[in-house]
Each structure stands twice: as structure tokens, then as C-alpha cells.
Amino acid sequence: MFKFLKDKLDGFKKQTKEEFSAEAISEDDGKRIKESKLDDILWDLEVGLLESDVAIEVIEELKENLKADLINKRVKRGSDFEKSINESLKVSLTKILDTEAIDFDEFINSHEKPVTLMFVGVNGTGKTTSIARIGHRLKKQGKSCVLAAGDTFRAGAIEQLTIHSENLGFKIIKHQAGGDPAAVAFDAVEHARARFKDVVLIDTAGRMQTNSNLMDEMKKINRVVNPDMVIFVGDSLAGNDAVEQAKKFEDAIGLDAAILTKIDADAKGGAALSIAHAVGKPIIFVGTGQEYDDLEKFDAQWMIKKIFN
């Protein structure tokens, strides 16, 4: 996992160590690398990060952080400088990933019931499966859930969520295909309120962020239900596409958190960095496989360790 990005960073550290030995300025108390040489090295890092699907805004911030930390920093040996590179990279990456954290379990426990969670994202990101996994997690904690089949544009989506509801033993509220998604969400919340259910999980259509009609429909759901949390579900393999999607959803209705799917198949590792930076909202879970239990809490230090392990 993240091997591609790790290899690029390893190459950066190796080159920097060589540049330090050849180009650093001698000082009585050690050596410091020239700013011009650091610029050259950071360019190579930028190329590697771009190949890892890291958004350009993230790269620029990472470079500025490294530059501010490394210029004029004196060390006595190349190995010490490599250690400084490691630590500087870790600090910079942590700053990007450490958006204001949300304790999801505490959020659910502390809110008035029913807690309404609205899931948004484009087709194919694993949104419906993520809803089922969240439901499974809540069920293990003794919570009762209602599923809302708000993706009325595809009969297959209603069928898929129905199967999950049967597997998990949850009530599902659904209308005919082509019905009003906001009405489905409203009915689900009213059902949960009348029967004292704990959580409502609202599915929505896999809206292409450029489709204004569908985005308007999503705004209507948000307005009618006023969910307690809006969760963006992004595909870690989508790279910068996922970043642009997150930005559009943030602009349209505002996001509270994100789930990143297919992290087990992410060979590059740039999506998490980029999404966290793009919307400034925390990634609360990552999908790590195909089963209901394959959902893990996101931890910035966990990702840093994966990159630098």
C-alpha cells in the first residue's frame, strides 16, 4: 500500500543526500544545502507526487513547508540530513492530513435521535456499499438503522440497497424508480422518528458533479432533510478526479466528512492527501476490502507510517 509514493520519496531522500554531499556549503558547525539546489530537488519530488495523483495545491504547500524547514538547517553528516528530510516530510504530510478530526461514534451517541447521515458521490465510488458498512458497524454497537433508497434514478441502486437491508436486517424506505428522492429521504426520517430508530442512512444518486439538474435535486434533499452529517464517498483510485468531485459537492451543499474507498487497491496514495486538503474536512473511514467489516477509522499517522514504513 502506497508503495509507489514511498518509492518516490525514497528516491527524493537518496538524491538529496547525494546533493548534500556534493553541493552543500561547508560550515564550522556542519553543512547546509544551497537554496538553488533544494529547488532542483523539490522539482523532482513534485514530479513524483504528480505521478502519485497528488493535487498541485497539495504539492505546492508540501514544497513550501519543506523549503521553510530545510533551508539554512545545518547538519554534520549526510545521514543526519537524510533524517532531517524524513522528519520534515512527515511533519508536512501530517499537517495536510490532520484536518479537524471527527469521532464518528461519539457523534452518533451525542446527537438527538434519529441521527441523519446523507451520503453523496458519483457513480462507482462504492457509496452504497459504504452505507451498508456503516450500518453494519452501527448494528454491532447496538444501534437501529433505517435505509433510504434516495437514488431513484437507477432501479439497480434501489435493488442493491434492498439486498443490503435484508442482509443487515434493517428497514428500507423506497419509492418507485423515477420518484422524488427528497420524498424518500423525508419518509425515511419520519419513519425512524415514529419508531424511535437511532440512525437514518440516506443514499443519493451517483451524481456527476457537472450535471446541474442532479446537483439541484441533491440540494433539495439536503434542504428537506437537513442531515446531521453529509459524507462524501470518494474512490481512492480516481486520483485528481475525486478531488474535483469533492470540491463540487462542497460548493453545492457543504461536506462534513469523507470516506475513501478502495484504499487496499490504491497503488499511489495521493487521493487521501488531496481530498483532505481540497475540502478541509476529515476522512473518517477508509474501505479496505469487499466485506462489511472492511471499514477502518482513518488515522493520519496510520497513513504516514504506511508511506514511510
HUFENUR-V230895 format. One record per residue. PHI is phi in whole degrees, 0 to 359 (999 if undefined). D_LAST is the distance of its C-alpha to the last C-alpha in whole Angstrom. Layout:
phi=[PHI:PHI]
d_last=[D_LAST:D_LAST]
//
This chain:
phi=[999:63:299:300:294:300:299:295:291:298:296:298:295:295:295:298:297:293:296:298:293:270:242:291:271:285:223:298:258:133:233:226:279:292:298:296:289:297:300:297:291:294:297:296:296:301:300:297:290:298:293:267:66:274:295:298:297:291:298:298:294:297:297:297:297:295:298:297:277:264:296:73:276:261:220:265:222:300:293:293:292:298:297:297:299:304:295:295:297:298:297:294:294:296:300:289:279:276:286:301:287:239:275:301:296:294:301:296:291:268:270:297:272:280:279:253:243:250:253:232:154:275:301:89:274:94:295:296:295:296:300:297:292:298:301:299:298:294:298:296:268:86:269:262:230:237:260:245:277:279:272:274:280:231:299:296:291:295:296:297:291:297:298:298:297:292:297:266:76:254:288:241:255:214:245:293:303:92:285:278:300:295:293:298:298:298:298:295:294:295:299:296:293:292:251:58:279:275:221:248:251:257:278:226:297:285:282:296:295:268:271:294:296:292:295:296:296:294:299:295:301:299:289:288:268:51:298:286:211:254:246:273:253:243:270:295:278:280:60:292:298:296:295:296:298:301:298:295:293:299:293:285:228:86:250:250:195:221:242:251:265:58:294:291:257:281:276:246:87:276:296:297:302:288:294:301:285:294:252:64:240:286:274:266:218:231:274:241:179:252:263:299:280:276:220:238:297:280:223:304:293:298:291:300:295:297:289:258:298]
d_last=[10:10:10:13:12:8:11:13:12:11:15:16:14:16:19:19:19:22:24:24:25:28:29:28:31:32:33:34:31:29:28:27:26:29:29:30:27:24:26:26:22:22:24:21:18:21:22:18:18:21:20:17:20:19:23:25:25:22:21:24:23:20:22:24:22:20:23:25:22:22:26:28:25:26:24:25:23:21:18:18:19:15:14:16:15:11:13:16:13:12:15:17:14:15:19:19:17:19:22:25:24:26:26:27:29:31:32:33:35:36:38:42:42:42:38:38:35:35:33:33:31:33:33:31:28:28:30:32:30:28:31:32:28:29:32:31:29:32:34:32:33:36:37:39:39:41:39:41:41:42:41:44:44:43:44:41:39:42:42:38:38:41:39:36:39:41:38:37:40:41:44:43:45:46:49:50:48:49:50:49:45:46:49:46:44:47:48:45:45:49:48:45:47:50:49:46:43:40:38:39:36:38:37:38:39:36:37:37:36:39:42:44:46:43:41:44:45:41:42:45:43:41:45:47:44:42:39:37:34:33:30:29:27:25:24:20:21:24:22:25:28:26:26:30:30:29:31:34:34:33:36:38:38:35:32:30:27:25:23:21:22:20:17:16:18:16:15:15:14:17:19:17:17:21:22:21:23:26:27:26:26:23:21:22:21:19:20:18:21:25:26:27:25:22:22:19:19:17:15:14:11:10:10:8:5:5:6:4:0]
//
